[in-house]
Amino acid sequence: MADFTVAFQWAMQFEDPMRACAQVPDAAPAGVAGPCYAISGINSGAWPEQFAAIAALPQGQRAAAVEAFYLAEFWNGWLAQLASDDVAKRVFDFGVNAGSGTAVKTLQQALNTLGGSLAVDGGWGPVTLTAANSTDPAALVGAFIAARVAHYRAIASANPADAVNLNGWLARARS
């Protein structure tokens, strides 16, 4: 079974590499009026109640609250059942960065490039889990990285204003 701590630490190297749990300026999500802030990647516009609760804590208590947030909002029973930590941490990290449904769709696309025939619907279930656990982890990681890179390139192509983020997104995807 995949280890949440491995996945969480992987995502935090991108969201808050210094583990400062400090409030920093952040982009406003679509449809949200700024300004917005983030603590360890938790955006005040996307997660207003959770952000406010963490921001109200003394600095020394924030790390545990941040970890609890990611466990509750992004880790799930399906991720936990993945046999490979290398696969799980990447799907988890992409869920944090692009949304859980997008991460699962990308996993399904990656599995299909390796010979699978999954519905690309973004829904976790026993079929996706079985396919992921039956696929060579190294091959699946490679296919997932390629699918994630394609996702980011499509965003930058469709929205030229987002191209400023492309190099950072690609670096995160390829790690």
Residue pairs with C-beta under 8 A, 6 or more apart in sequence:
1 80
1 81
1 82
1 83
2 79
2 80
2 81
2 82
2 83
2 84
2 85
2 87
2 88
2 89
3 85
3 88
4 71
4 75
4 79
4 80
6 85
6 88
6 89
7 75
7 79
7 85
7 88
7 89
7 92
7 93
8 67
8 70
8 71
8 75
8 92
10 89
10 90
10 92
10 93
11 41
11 70
11 89
11 92
11 93
11 96
12 19
12 40
12 41
14 41
14 93
14 97
14 172
15 40
15 41
15 96
16 39
16 40
16 41
16 66
19 40
19 63
21 39
21 40
21 54
21 59
21 62
21 63
21 66
22 39
22 59
23 37
23 38
23 39
23 55
24 37
24 38
24 39
25 35
25 36
25 37
25 38
26 36
26 37
26 38
26 43
26 44
26 45
27 34
27 36
27 43
28 34
28 35
28 36
28 45
29 36
29 43
29 45
29 46
32 45
32 46
34 45
36 43
36 44
36 45
37 43
37 44
37 51
37 55
38 44
38 51
39 51
39 54
39 55
39 62
39 66
40 62
40 66
41 96
42 50
42 51
42 54
42 66
42 69
43 51
44 51
44 52
44 55
47 69
47 73
50 69
50 73
53 65
54 62
54 65
54 66
54 69
57 65
70 96
74 92
74 95
74 96
74 100
75 92
76 100
76 124
78 124
78 125
78 128
78 129
79 88
79 91
79 92
79 124
80 88
81 129
81 133
82 88
82 91
82 129
82 132
82 133
83 132
83 133
83 137
84 132
84 133
84 137
84 140
84 141
86 137
86 138
86 141
87 107
87 132
87 137
87 140
87 141
87 144
90 141
90 144
90 145
90 148
91 103
91 104
91 106
91 107
91 144
92 103
93 172
94 102
94 103
94 106
94 144
94 148
94 173
95 102
95 103
95 104
97 169
97 172
98 106
98 151
100 122
101 122
101 123
102 122
102 151
104 122
104 123
104 124
104 128
105 120
105 121
105 122
106 144
106 147
106 148
106 151
107 128
107 132
107 144
107 147
108 116
108 118
108 119
108 120
108 121
108 122
108 128
109 120
109 147
110 140
110 143
110 144
110 146
110 147
111 118
111 128
111 131
111 132
111 135
111 140
111 143
112 118
112 120
113 143
113 146
113 147
114 135
114 139
114 140
114 143
116 131
116 135
118 127
118 128
118 131
132 140
145 173
145 174
148 173
149 170
149 173
149 174
152 166
152 169
152 170
152 173
153 166
153 170
155 162
155 169
156 162
156 163
156 165
156 166
156 169
